[in-house]
Structures are given as C-alpha cells and as structure tokens.
Amino acid sequence: MLMNGFDNGVLPLLGFAMLALAIVAFVMAVVAREDAYRAAGKQTKTFWLVILGITVLVDFFLGMLFLQIAGLVATIVFFVDVRPALKEVSGGGRRRGGSSSDGPYGPYNGGR
C-alpha cells in the first residue's frame, strides 16, 4: 500500500523536477557563448549540448531510473561547476566598477 502511494504521487513529481532541471540547464548551455567554454577550461559547448539533450530526451521519453539519475548527475555538474565558470569568464559575476565591499545600497564602510 505504501509503494502504491509512493509510485502514484512522489515519483512522477521527481521525474517532472528532473526534466525541468534538465531543460533549464540545456537552455543555459545553448545561450552561453562557445568561446566561454574554452576560456573557462571546460568541455566544449557541443559536448554539454549533447549530454544535456540526451538527458532531456531520456527524462521525457524513456523514464528509465538509472539513466535519469545519470542525467541528473550531469545536470548538477553543469549547474555547480560549468555554469559558474562560464558566468565568471563572461563577466556576469559582479557589477563592473564596484568593489568587493559594495552592498546592495552602496559601499560598506564598517559601521563608521
């Protein structure tokens, strides 16, 4: 009885969540410039498009748990390792001209 509730409620939601993450990662990989991958020292844009595209297809059509988990690992690696490196190389990290001590309302002066 417990497995019926788990199969009918939780597993489809996890599948949709993995599919959504894979689609978002794929779109972010498409939007990033090719030279940013090389400058960040990561695999090529084509490599990530193939890996994330296969992940989207597996999540959408096959639904095989082992392949979904492998795709989830690739998606997490993209979000945790590749995307921040691409952002840093592309200049998307910090505002230009600001200081590392700048807060949302201006420079932080240590309470003086």
C-alpha positions as CSV (number, residue, x, y, z in Angstrom):
1,M,0.0,0.0,0.0
2,L,2.8,2.4,0.8
3,M,4.5,1.7,-2.5
4,N,1.3,2.5,-4.4
5,G,1.2,5.9,-2.9
6,F,4.8,6.5,-3.5
7,D,4.6,5.4,-7.1
8,N,1.4,7.4,-7.8
9,G,2.4,10.6,-6.0
10,V,6.1,11.2,-5.4
11,L,7.9,9.5,-8.3
12,P,6.1,11.4,-11.1
13,L,6.9,14.7,-9.3
14,L,10.5,13.8,-9.1
15,G,10.5,12.9,-12.7
16,F,9.0,16.3,-13.6
17,A,11.5,18.1,-11.4
18,M,14.4,16.3,-13.1
19,L,13.0,17.1,-16.5
20,A,12.6,20.7,-15.6
21,L,16.1,21.0,-14.3
22,A,17.5,19.3,-17.5
23,I,15.5,21.7,-19.7
24,V,16.8,24.8,-17.8
25,A,20.4,23.5,-18.0
26,F,20.0,22.8,-21.7
27,V,18.7,26.3,-22.4
28,M,21.5,27.8,-20.4
29,A,24.0,25.8,-22.3
30,V,22.5,27.0,-25.6
31,V,22.6,30.6,-24.5
32,A,26.3,30.6,-23.4
33,R,28.9,31.5,-25.9
34,E,31.2,28.9,-27.4
35,D,34.4,30.7,-26.5
36,A,33.4,31.0,-22.9
37,Y,33.6,27.2,-22.5
38,R,37.1,27.2,-23.8
39,A,38.1,30.3,-21.7
40,A,36.7,28.6,-18.6
41,G,38.7,25.4,-19.3
42,K,35.5,23.3,-19.5
43,Q,34.3,20.8,-22.1
44,T,33.0,22.2,-25.4
45,K,29.6,23.6,-25.9
46,T,28.7,20.8,-28.2
47,F,29.7,18.2,-25.5
48,W,27.3,19.8,-23.0
49,L,24.5,20.2,-25.5
50,V,24.7,16.5,-26.4
51,I,24.9,15.4,-22.8
52,L,22.0,17.7,-21.6
53,G,20.0,17.0,-24.7
54,I,20.2,13.3,-24.2
55,T,19.2,13.9,-20.5
56,V,16.1,15.8,-21.6
57,L,15.2,13.0,-24.1
58,V,15.7,10.3,-21.5
59,D,13.7,12.2,-18.9
60,F,10.9,12.9,-21.3
61,F,10.5,9.7,-23.3
62,L,12.2,6.8,-21.6
63,G,11.8,7.3,-17.9
64,M,14.5,4.7,-17.0
65,L,15.5,5.5,-13.5
66,F,19.2,4.6,-13.9
67,L,19.6,6.8,-17.0
68,Q,17.6,9.5,-15.3
69,I,19.9,9.5,-12.3
70,A,23.0,9.7,-14.6
71,G,21.4,12.6,-16.4
72,L,20.6,14.3,-13.0
73,V,24.3,14.0,-12.1
74,A,25.3,15.6,-15.4
75,T,22.8,18.4,-14.8
76,I,24.0,19.0,-11.3
77,V,27.6,19.1,-12.6
78,F,26.6,21.7,-15.2
79,F,24.8,23.9,-12.6
80,V,27.5,23.6,-9.9
81,D,30.7,23.6,-11.9
82,V,30.3,24.7,-15.5
83,R,27.7,27.5,-15.2
84,P,29.6,29.5,-12.5
85,A,32.8,29.2,-14.5
86,L,31.0,30.4,-17.7
87,K,29.5,33.3,-15.7
88,E,32.8,34.3,-14.3
89,V,34.5,34.3,-17.7
90,S,31.6,36.1,-19.3
91,G,31.7,38.9,-16.7
92,G,28.3,38.0,-15.2
93,G,29.6,37.7,-11.6
94,R,29.9,41.2,-10.3
95,R,29.0,44.7,-11.4
96,R,31.8,46.4,-13.2
97,G,33.4,49.3,-11.4
98,G,32.2,48.1,-8.0
99,S,34.2,47.0,-5.1
100,S,34.1,43.7,-3.3
101,S,32.8,45.6,-0.2
102,D,29.9,47.1,-2.1
103,G,26.5,46.1,-0.7
104,P,23.1,46.5,-2.3
105,Y,22.9,50.1,-1.2
106,G,26.4,51.3,-1.8
107,P,29.8,50.7,-0.2
108,Y,30.1,49.1,3.2
109,N,32.2,51.2,5.5
110,G,32.4,49.0,8.6
111,G,29.8,51.0,10.6
112,R,31.7,54.3,10.6
